[in-house]
Amino acid sequence: MITQDPSLLSSHGRRAFLKKSALATAALAWPFAALPESLRGVSMGVVVHSYGARWGSKMESETYPGFSDALDLMRHCHAIGAGGIQTTVGGWAEDFAKKVRDEREKLGMYLEGSIALPKDETDLARFEKEVQMAKEAGATVLRSVCLSGRRYENFKTEEEWKSFQAKSLKSIQLAEAVVRKQQVRLAIENHKDWRAAELAQIIRNLSSEWVGVTLDFGNNVSLLEDPMEVIRTLAPFAFSTHVKDMGVKAYEKGFLLSEVELGQGIVDLKEAVDLCKKYNPQVTFSLEMITRDPLEVPCLEESYWVTFDEDKAKDLAKILRWVRDRSFPGDLPSVKNLDSEGRLAFEEENVVKCLSYSRKELMF
């Protein structure tokens, strides 16, 4: 259950939120068929995590040189046909933010920032400075997360989970005041922490036009949620997205979960895109194709269930049926047997194939 912080979770209903939010205003003003002309033809962007191997890489490679900063990432993504990037903004100085703005405008790309929430009041100055730098560079949305790990791995007791809930809600509340002041939109990602209904409740009850969601298409499979149900629940609040497709396969403690090339997994990408556009025609679509070994989701272990205080037997049965009936053909993508050059090449191949799929099948 979500901790009921009265200062944050006031009793605003869904209707009240939708009436107040700019997001809902956009949904009412721009039905899907009336997509603004200025937003037509914007290609899929790329999230920095799609280049986990090359970002900050010290590996020597003439073919796949490392990206030292946002400028390197932006130029490469432009070269392979991406329409924008979502990248970290921590540590940016004012002159660098201006360089990012100049390059972004020259290349005609969108920019979204990735930022850490304020831990407490003493961290607000750092947070506001990063918001200002991102704004200076022209970022349209700042994505953030409440948890850097995974719910079923980070917390060993229910008390730890409840403490995390309270701290997270306080951080979001502190951040909201800053982004409202700076008039920049903040988007909280479903990051293997909140179940979809929990995150929707947080955003709905916060009732701020400046705080929405970065809707990740695949993360909540790890919490035994149907990705399409997650997308239907969170699309009304989406300011930005992490587009991905997921493959699943059984293992002795539960199932393996992996990003796979778009179109090869269990996510209905066309429906997902249409839903996001329906509620927010200005939403951007950014690829998060993480090239790594499959994640283990140990849902058959007792320790997995510590933070779930309700009966999830139906969810477990459903996901296990999926794993049985929709198991990924062949082996899930893996990098453990690749050398550094091979991993870099595999990463680049995955990103380029996904962008190609987007242009051919999703029409952007």
Contacts in CASP RR format, 6 or more apart in sequence:
PFRMAT RR
TARGET T0000
AUTHOR 0000-0000-0000
METHOD contacts of the structure
MODEL  1
MITQDPSLLSSHGRRAFLKKSALATAALAWPFAALPESLRGVSMGVVVHS
YGARWGSKMESETYPGFSDALDLMRHCHAIGAGGIQTTVGGWAEDFAKKV
RDEREKLGMYLEGSIALPKDETDLARFEKEVQMAKEAGATVLRSVCLSGR
RYENFKTEEEWKSFQAKSLKSIQLAEAVVRKQQVRLAIENHKDWRAAELA
QIIRNLSSEWVGVTLDFGNNVSLLEDPMEVIRTLAPFAFSTHVKDMGVKA
YEKGFLLSEVELGQGIVDLKEAVDLCKKYNPQVTFSLEMITRDPLEVPCL
EESYWVTFDEDKAKDLAKILRWVRDRSFPGDLPSVKNLDSEGRLAFEEEN
VVKCLSYSRKELMF
1 309 0 8 1.000
2 9 0 8 1.000
2 165 0 8 1.000
2 169 0 8 1.000
2 198 0 8 1.000
2 201 0 8 1.000
2 202 0 8 1.000
3 162 0 8 1.000
3 165 0 8 1.000
3 166 0 8 1.000
3 169 0 8 1.000
5 166 0 8 1.000
5 169 0 8 1.000
5 170 0 8 1.000
5 173 0 8 1.000
7 173 0 8 1.000
8 169 0 8 1.000
8 170 0 8 1.000
8 172 0 8 1.000
8 173 0 8 1.000
8 202 0 8 1.000
8 205 0 8 1.000
8 206 0 8 1.000
9 169 0 8 1.000
9 201 0 8 1.000
9 202 0 8 1.000
9 205 0 8 1.000
9 206 0 8 1.000
10 205 0 8 1.000
10 207 0 8 1.000
11 205 0 8 1.000
12 204 0 8 1.000
12 205 0 8 1.000
12 207 0 8 1.000
13 204 0 8 1.000
13 205 0 8 1.000
14 204 0 8 1.000
16 207 0 8 1.000
17 24 0 8 1.000
17 203 0 8 1.000
17 204 0 8 1.000
17 205 0 8 1.000
17 207 0 8 1.000
18 24 0 8 1.000
18 236 0 8 1.000
20 207 0 8 1.000
20 209 0 8 1.000
21 207 0 8 1.000
21 208 0 8 1.000
21 209 0 8 1.000
22 209 0 8 1.000
23 209 0 8 1.000
23 212 0 8 1.000
23 236 0 8 1.000
23 237 0 8 1.000
23 238 0 8 1.000
23 239 0 8 1.000
23 279 0 8 1.000
23 280 0 8 1.000
24 236 0 8 1.000
26 279 0 8 1.000
26 280 0 8 1.000
26 281 0 8 1.000
26 282 0 8 1.000
27 236 0 8 1.000
27 278 0 8 1.000
27 279 0 8 1.000
27 280 0 8 1.000
30 36 0 8 1.000
30 281 0 8 1.000
30 282 0 8 1.000
31 278 0 8 1.000
32 274 0 8 1.000
32 277 0 8 1.000
32 278 0 8 1.000
32 281 0 8 1.000
34 281 0 8 1.000
35 277 0 8 1.000
35 281 0 8 1.000
36 281 0 8 1.000
36 282 0 8 1.000
39 281 0 8 1.000
39 282 0 8 1.000
41 364 0 8 1.000
42 83 0 8 1.000
42 110 0 8 1.000
42 284 0 8 1.000
42 364 0 8 1.000
43 81 0 8 1.000
43 82 0 8 1.000
43 83 0 8 1.000
43 84 0 8 1.000
43 355 0 8 1.000
43 358 0 8 1.000
43 359 0 8 1.000
43 364 0 8 1.000
44 82 0 8 1.000
44 83 0 8 1.000
44 243 0 8 1.000
44 285 0 8 1.000
44 286 0 8 1.000
44 287 0 8 1.000
44 354 0 8 1.000
44 355 0 8 1.000
44 358 0 8 1.000
44 359 0 8 1.000
44 362 0 8 1.000
44 364 0 8 1.000
45 77 0 8 1.000
45 82 0 8 1.000
45 83 0 8 1.000
45 84 0 8 1.000
45 85 0 8 1.000
45 86 0 8 1.000
45 109 0 8 1.000
45 110 0 8 1.000
45 284 0 8 1.000
45 285 0 8 1.000
45 286 0 8 1.000
45 287 0 8 1.000
45 355 0 8 1.000
46 73 0 8 1.000
46 77 0 8 1.000
46 82 0 8 1.000
46 84 0 8 1.000
46 85 0 8 1.000
46 86 0 8 1.000
46 286 0 8 1.000
46 287 0 8 1.000
46 351 0 8 1.000
46 355 0 8 1.000
47 85 0 8 1.000
47 86 0 8 1.000
47 87 0 8 1.000
47 114 0 8 1.000
47 242 0 8 1.000
47 286 0 8 1.000
47 287 0 8 1.000
47 288 0 8 1.000
48 55 0 8 1.000
48 73 0 8 1.000
48 85 0 8 1.000
48 86 0 8 1.000
48 87 0 8 1.000
48 88 0 8 1.000
48 114 0 8 1.000
49 55 0 8 1.000
49 288 0 8 1.000
49 290 0 8 1.000
50 287 0 8 1.000
50 288 0 8 1.000
50 289 0 8 1.000
50 290 0 8 1.000
50 291 0 8 1.000
50 347 0 8 1.000
50 350 0 8 1.000
50 351 0 8 1.000
51 67 0 8 1.000
51 73 0 8 1.000
51 347 0 8 1.000
51 351 0 8 1.000
52 290 0 8 1.000
52 291 0 8 1.000
52 347 0 8 1.000
53 59 0 8 1.000
53 64 0 8 1.000
53 291 0 8 1.000
53 340 0 8 1.000
53 343 0 8 1.000
53 344 0 8 1.000
53 347 0 8 1.000
54 64 0 8 1.000
54 65 0 8 1.000
54 66 0 8 1.000
54 67 0 8 1.000
54 344 0 8 1.000
54 347 0 8 1.000
54 348 0 8 1.000
55 66 0 8 1.000
55 67 0 8 1.000
55 73 0 8 1.000
56 66 0 8 1.000
56 67 0 8 1.000
56 68 0 8 1.000
57 65 0 8 1.000
57 66 0 8 1.000
57 67 0 8 1.000
57 344 0 8 1.000
59 66 0 8 1.000
59 340 0 8 1.000
59 341 0 8 1.000
59 344 0 8 1.000
61 340 0 8 1.000
61 341 0 8 1.000
61 344 0 8 1.000
63 341 0 8 1.000
63 344 0 8 1.000
63 345 0 8 1.000
64 341 0 8 1.000
64 344 0 8 1.000
64 345 0 8 1.000
64 347 0 8 1.000
64 348 0 8 1.000
66 72 0 8 1.000
67 73 0 8 1.000
67 76 0 8 1.000
69 96 0 8 1.000
70 85 0 8 1.000
70 87 0 8 1.000
70 88 0 8 1.000
70 89 0 8 1.000
70 100 0 8 1.000
71 99 0 8 1.000
71 100 0 8 1.000
71 103 0 8 1.000
73 85 0 8 1.000
73 87 0 8 1.000
74 84 0 8 1.000
74 85 0 8 1.000
74 87 0 8 1.000
74 100 0 8 1.000
74 103 0 8 1.000
74 104 0 8 1.000
74 107 0 8 1.000
74 109 0 8 1.000
74 111 0 8 1.000
75 103 0 8 1.000
75 107 0 8 1.000
77 83 0 8 1.000
77 84 0 8 1.000
77 85 0 8 1.000
77 109 0 8 1.000
78 84 0 8 1.000
78 107 0 8 1.000
78 108 0 8 1.000
78 109 0 8 1.000
80 351 0 8 1.000
80 352 0 8 1.000
80 355 0 8 1.000
81 355 0 8 1.000
82 109 0 8 1.000
82 287 0 8 1.000
82 355 0 8 1.000
83 108 0 8 1.000
83 109 0 8 1.000
83 110 0 8 1.000
84 109 0 8 1.000
84 110 0 8 1.000
84 111 0 8 1.000
84 112 0 8 1.000
84 284 0 8 1.000
84 286 0 8 1.000
85 109 0 8 1.000
85 110 0 8 1.000
85 111 0 8 1.000
85 112 0 8 1.000
85 286 0 8 1.000
86 111 0 8 1.000
86 112 0 8 1.000
86 113 0 8 1.000
86 114 0 8 1.000
86 143 0 8 1.000
86 240 0 8 1.000
86 286 0 8 1.000
87 111 0 8 1.000
87 112 0 8 1.000
87 113 0 8 1.000
87 114 0 8 1.000
88 113 0 8 1.000
88 114 0 8 1.000
88 115 0 8 1.000
89 113 0 8 1.000
89 114 0 8 1.000
89 115 0 8 1.000
89 130 0 8 1.000
89 133 0 8 1.000
89 134 0 8 1.000
89 137 0 8 1.000
89 139 0 8 1.000
89 142 0 8 1.000
90 115 0 8 1.000
90 116 0 8 1.000
90 130 0 8 1.000
90 133 0 8 1.000
91 130 0 8 1.000
91 133 0 8 1.000
92 100 0 8 1.000
92 130 0 8 1.000
92 133 0 8 1.000
92 134 0 8 1.000
92 137 0 8 1.000
93 133 0 8 1.000
94 133 0 8 1.000
94 136 0 8 1.000
96 133 0 8 1.000
97 133 0 8 1.000
97 134 0 8 1.000
97 136 0 8 1.000
97 137 0 8 1.000
98 136 0 8 1.000
98 137 0 8 1.000
100 111 0 8 1.000
100 137 0 8 1.000
100 138 0 8 1.000
101 136 0 8 1.000
101 137 0 8 1.000
101 138 0 8 1.000
104 110 0 8 1.000
104 111 0 8 1.000
104 137 0 8 1.000
104 138 0 8 1.000
110 140 0 8 1.000
110 284 0 8 1.000
111 134 0 8 1.000
111 137 0 8 1.000
111 138 0 8 1.000
111 139 0 8 1.000
111 140 0 8 1.000
112 139 0 8 1.000
112 140 0 8 1.000
112 141 0 8 1.000
112 142 0 8 1.000
112 143 0 8 1.000
112 240 0 8 1.000
112 284 0 8 1.000
112 286 0 8 1.000
113 134 0 8 1.000
113 139 0 8 1.000
113 141 0 8 1.000
113 142 0 8 1.000
113 143 0 8 1.000
114 142 0 8 1.000
114 143 0 8 1.000
114 144 0 8 1.000
115 127 0 8 1.000
115 130 0 8 1.000
115 131 0 8 1.000
115 134 0 8 1.000
115 142 0 8 1.000
115 143 0 8 1.000
115 144 0 8 1.000
115 186 0 8 1.000
116 127 0 8 1.000
116 130 0 8 1.000
116 144 0 8 1.000
117 127 0 8 1.000
117 144 0 8 1.000
117 145 0 8 1.000
117 146 0 8 1.000
117 168 0 8 1.000
117 171 0 8 1.000
117 172 0 8 1.000
117 174 0 8 1.000
117 175 0 8 1.000
118 124 0 8 1.000
118 126 0 8 1.000
118 127 0 8 1.000
118 171 0 8 1.000
118 174 0 8 1.000
118 175 0 8 1.000
118 178 0 8 1.000
119 167 0 8 1.000
119 171 0 8 1.000
120 170 0 8 1.000
120 171 0 8 1.000
120 174 0 8 1.000
121 174 0 8 1.000
124 174 0 8 1.000
124 178 0 8 1.000
127 174 0 8 1.000
127 175 0 8 1.000
127 178 0 8 1.000
128 178 0 8 1.000
128 181 0 8 1.000
128 182 0 8 1.000
131 142 0 8 1.000
131 178 0 8 1.000
131 179 0 8 1.000
131 182 0 8 1.000
131 184 0 8 1.000
132 182 0 8 1.000
134 142 0 8 1.000
134 184 0 8 1.000
135 182 0 8 1.000
135 184 0 8 1.000
139 184 0 8 1.000
140 185 0 8 1.000
140 284 0 8 1.000
141 184 0 8 1.000
141 185 0 8 1.000
141 186 0 8 1.000
141 187 0 8 1.000
141 214 0 8 1.000
141 239 0 8 1.000
141 240 0 8 1.000
141 284 0 8 1.000
142 179 0 8 1.000
142 184 0 8 1.000
142 185 0 8 1.000
142 186 0 8 1.000
142 187 0 8 1.000
143 187 0 8 1.000
143 188 0 8 1.000
143 189 0 8 1.000
143 214 0 8 1.000
143 240 0 8 1.000
144 175 0 8 1.000
144 186 0 8 1.000
144 187 0 8 1.000
144 188 0 8 1.000
144 189 0 8 1.000
144 214 0 8 1.000
145 188 0 8 1.000
145 189 0 8 1.000
145 191 0 8 1.000
145 193 0 8 1.000
146 164 0 8 1.000
146 168 0 8 1.000
146 171 0 8 1.000
146 172 0 8 1.000
146 188 0 8 1.000
146 191 0 8 1.000
146 193 0 8 1.000
146 194 0 8 1.000
147 154 0 8 1.000
147 164 0 8 1.000
147 168 0 8 1.000
147 191 0 8 1.000
147 192 0 8 1.000
147 193 0 8 1.000
148 191 0 8 1.000
149 191 0 8 1.000
149 192 0 8 1.000
149 193 0 8 1.000
150 192 0 8 1.000
150 193 0 8 1.000
150 222 0 8 1.000
150 295 0 8 1.000
151 161 0 8 1.000
151 192 0 8 1.000
151 193 0 8 1.000
151 223 0 8 1.000
151 307 0 8 1.000
152 222 0 8 1.000
152 223 0 8 1.000
152 297 0 8 1.000
152 298 0 8 1.000
152 299 0 8 1.000
152 303 0 8 1.000
152 304 0 8 1.000
152 306 0 8 1.000
152 307 0 8 1.000
154 160 0 8 1.000
154 164 0 8 1.000
155 161 0 8 1.000
155 164 0 8 1.000
155 306 0 8 1.000
155 307 0 8 1.000
156 303 0 8 1.000
156 306 0 8 1.000
157 306 0 8 1.000
158 306 0 8 1.000
158 307 0 8 1.000
158 309 0 8 1.000
161 306 0 8 1.000
161 307 0 8 1.000
164 193 0 8 1.000
168 193 0 8 1.000
169 202 0 8 1.000
172 188 0 8 1.000
172 202 0 8 1.000
172 206 0 8 1.000
172 211 0 8 1.000
173 206 0 8 1.000
175 186 0 8 1.000
175 211 0 8 1.000
176 186 0 8 1.000
176 206 0 8 1.000
176 208 0 8 1.000
176 210 0 8 1.000
176 211 0 8 1.000
179 185 0 8 1.000
179 186 0 8 1.000
179 210 0 8 1.000
179 211 0 8 1.000
180 208 0 8 1.000
180 210 0 8 1.000
183 210 0 8 1.000
184 210 0 8 1.000
185 210 0 8 1.000
185 211 0 8 1.000
185 212 0 8 1.000
185 239 0 8 1.000
186 210 0 8 1.000
186 211 0 8 1.000
186 212 0 8 1.000
186 239 0 8 1.000
187 211 0 8 1.000
187 212 0 8 1.000
187 213 0 8 1.000
187 214 0 8 1.000
187 238 0 8 1.000
187 239 0 8 1.000
187 240 0 8 1.000
188 199 0 8 1.000
188 202 0 8 1.000
188 203 0 8 1.000
188 211 0 8 1.000
188 212 0 8 1.000
188 213 0 8 1.000
188 214 0 8 1.000
189 213 0 8 1.000
189 214 0 8 1.000
189 215 0 8 1.000
189 216 0 8 1.000
189 219 0 8 1.000
189 242 0 8 1.000
190 196 0 8 1.000
190 199 0 8 1.000
190 213 0 8 1.000
190 214 0 8 1.000
190 215 0 8 1.000
190 216 0 8 1.000
190 219 0 8 1.000
190 220 0 8 1.000
190 230 0 8 1.000
190 234 0 8 1.000
191 216 0 8 1.000
191 219 0 8 1.000
192 219 0 8 1.000
192 220 0 8 1.000
192 222 0 8 1.000
192 223 0 8 1.000
194 202 0 8 1.000
195 220 0 8 1.000
195 223 0 8 1.000
195 225 0 8 1.000
196 220 0 8 1.000
196 225 0 8 1.000
196 229 0 8 1.000
196 230 0 8 1.000
196 233 0 8 1.000
196 234 0 8 1.000
197 233 0 8 1.000
199 213 0 8 1.000
199 234 0 8 1.000
200 213 0 8 1.000
200 233 0 8 1.000
200 234 0 8 1.000
200 236 0 8 1.000
200 237 0 8 1.000
203 211 0 8 1.000
203 212 0 8 1.000
203 213 0 8 1.000
203 237 0 8 1.000
204 237 0 8 1.000
212 237 0 8 1.000
212 238 0 8 1.000
212 239 0 8 1.000
213 234 0 8 1.000
213 237 0 8 1.000
213 238 0 8 1.000
213 239 0 8 1.000
214 238 0 8 1.000
214 239 0 8 1.000
214 240 0 8 1.000
214 241 0 8 1.000
214 242 0 8 1.000
215 230 0 8 1.000
215 231 0 8 1.000
215 234 0 8 1.000
215 235 0 8 1.000
215 237 0 8 1.000
215 238 0 8 1.000
215 240 0 8 1.000
215 241 0 8 1.000
215 242 0 8 1.000
215 276 0 8 1.000
216 241 0 8 1.000
216 242 0 8 1.000
216 244 0 8 1.000
216 288 0 8 1.000
217 227 0 8 1.000
217 230 0 8 1.000
217 231 0 8 1.000
217 241 0 8 1.000
217 242 0 8 1.000
217 243 0 8 1.000
217 244 0 8 1.000
217 245 0 8 1.000
217 246 0 8 1.000
217 267 0 8 1.000
217 269 0 8 1.000
217 272 0 8 1.000
218 227 0 8 1.000
218 230 0 8 1.000
218 242 0 8 1.000
218 244 0 8 1.000
218 245 0 8 1.000
218 246 0 8 1.000
218 267 0 8 1.000
219 242 0 8 1.000
220 227 0 8 1.000
220 230 0 8 1.000
221 227 0 8 1.000
221 246 0 8 1.000
221 248 0 8 1.000
221 257 0 8 1.000
221 266 0 8 1.000
221 297 0 8 1.000
221 319 0 8 1.000
222 257 0 8 1.000
222 295 0 8 1.000
222 297 0 8 1.000
224 299 0 8 1.000
224 312 0 8 1.000
224 315 0 8 1.000
224 316 0 8 1.000
224 318 0 8 1.000
224 319 0 8 1.000
225 315 0 8 1.000
226 318 0 8 1.000
227 246 0 8 1.000
227 266 0 8 1.000
227 267 0 8 1.000
227 272 0 8 1.000
228 267 0 8 1.000
228 268 0 8 1.000
228 271 0 8 1.000
228 272 0 8 1.000
231 271 0 8 1.000
231 272 0 8 1.000
231 275 0 8 1.000
231 276 0 8 1.000
232 275 0 8 1.000
235 272 0 8 1.000
235 275 0 8 1.000
235 276 0 8 1.000
235 278 0 8 1.000
235 279 0 8 1.000
235 280 0 8 1.000
236 279 0 8 1.000
237 279 0 8 1.000
238 276 0 8 1.000
238 279 0 8 1.000
238 280 0 8 1.000
238 283 0 8 1.000
239 280 0 8 1.000
239 283 0 8 1.000
240 283 0 8 1.000
240 284 0 8 1.000
240 286 0 8 1.000
241 276 0 8 1.000
241 283 0 8 1.000
241 284 0 8 1.000
241 285 0 8 1.000
241 286 0 8 1.000
242 286 0 8 1.000
242 287 0 8 1.000
242 288 0 8 1.000
243 262 0 8 1.000
243 269 0 8 1.000
243 272 0 8 1.000
243 273 0 8 1.000
243 285 0 8 1.000
243 286 0 8 1.000
243 287 0 8 1.000
243 288 0 8 1.000
243 354 0 8 1.000
243 358 0 8 1.000
244 259 0 8 1.000
244 262 0 8 1.000
244 267 0 8 1.000
244 287 0 8 1.000
244 288 0 8 1.000
244 289 0 8 1.000
244 290 0 8 1.000
245 259 0 8 1.000
245 260 0 8 1.000
245 261 0 8 1.000
245 262 0 8 1.000
245 263 0 8 1.000
245 264 0 8 1.000
245 265 0 8 1.000
245 266 0 8 1.000
245 267 0 8 1.000
245 269 0 8 1.000
246 257 0 8 1.000
246 258 0 8 1.000
246 259 0 8 1.000
246 260 0 8 1.000
246 265 0 8 1.000
246 266 0 8 1.000
246 267 0 8 1.000
247 257 0 8 1.000
247 258 0 8 1.000
247 259 0 8 1.000
247 260 0 8 1.000
247 264 0 8 1.000
247 265 0 8 1.000
247 266 0 8 1.000
247 328 0 8 1.000
247 332 0 8 1.000
248 255 0 8 1.000
248 256 0 8 1.000
248 257 0 8 1.000
248 258 0 8 1.000
248 266 0 8 1.000
248 319 0 8 1.000
248 322 0 8 1.000
248 323 0 8 1.000
248 326 0 8 1.000
248 327 0 8 1.000
248 328 0 8 1.000
249 255 0 8 1.000
249 256 0 8 1.000
249 258 0 8 1.000
249 294 0 8 1.000
249 323 0 8 1.000
249 327 0 8 1.000
249 328 0 8 1.000
249 332 0 8 1.000
250 256 0 8 1.000
250 320 0 8 1.000
250 323 0 8 1.000
250 324 0 8 1.000
250 327 0 8 1.000
251 296 0 8 1.000
252 300 0 8 1.000
253 296 0 8 1.000
253 298 0 8 1.000
253 299 0 8 1.000
253 300 0 8 1.000
253 301 0 8 1.000
254 296 0 8 1.000
254 297 0 8 1.000
254 298 0 8 1.000
254 299 0 8 1.000
254 300 0 8 1.000
254 301 0 8 1.000
254 320 0 8 1.000
254 323 0 8 1.000
255 297 0 8 1.000
255 299 0 8 1.000
255 319 0 8 1.000
255 320 0 8 1.000
255 323 0 8 1.000
256 294 0 8 1.000
256 295 0 8 1.000
256 296 0 8 1.000
256 297 0 8 1.000
256 332 0 8 1.000
257 294 0 8 1.000
257 295 0 8 1.000
257 297 0 8 1.000
258 292 0 8 1.000
258 293 0 8 1.000
258 294 0 8 1.000
258 295 0 8 1.000
258 328 0 8 1.000
258 332 0 8 1.000
258 333 0 8 1.000
258 334 0 8 1.000
259 288 0 8 1.000
259 289 0 8 1.000
259 290 0 8 1.000
259 291 0 8 1.000
259 292 0 8 1.000
259 333 0 8 1.000
260 328 0 8 1.000
260 332 0 8 1.000
260 333 0 8 1.000
261 289 0 8 1.000
261 350 0 8 1.000
261 353 0 8 1.000
261 354 0 8 1.000
261 357 0 8 1.000
262 269 0 8 1.000
262 287 0 8 1.000
262 289 0 8 1.000
262 353 0 8 1.000
262 354 0 8 1.000
262 357 0 8 1.000
262 358 0 8 1.000
262 361 0 8 1.000
263 269 0 8 1.000
263 357 0 8 1.000
263 361 0 8 1.000
264 328 0 8 1.000
265 326 0 8 1.000
265 328 0 8 1.000
266 322 0 8 1.000
266 326 0 8 1.000
269 361 0 8 1.000
269 362 0 8 1.000
270 361 0 8 1.000
270 362 0 8 1.000
273 285 0 8 1.000
273 362 0 8 1.000
276 283 0 8 1.000
276 285 0 8 1.000
277 283 0 8 1.000
285 358 0 8 1.000
285 362 0 8 1.000
285 364 0 8 1.000
287 351 0 8 1.000
287 354 0 8 1.000
287 355 0 8 1.000
287 358 0 8 1.000
289 350 0 8 1.000
289 351 0 8 1.000
289 354 0 8 1.000
291 333 0 8 1.000
291 335 0 8 1.000
291 343 0 8 1.000
291 346 0 8 1.000
291 347 0 8 1.000
291 350 0 8 1.000
292 333 0 8 1.000
292 335 0 8 1.000
293 334 0 8 1.000
293 335 0 8 1.000
293 336 0 8 1.000
294 332 0 8 1.000
294 333 0 8 1.000
294 334 0 8 1.000
297 304 0 8 1.000
298 304 0 8 1.000
299 316 0 8 1.000
299 319 0 8 1.000
305 312 0 8 1.000
333 346 0 8 1.000
333 350 0 8 1.000
335 343 0 8 1.000
335 346 0 8 1.000
338 346 0 8 1.000
358 364 0 8 1.000
END
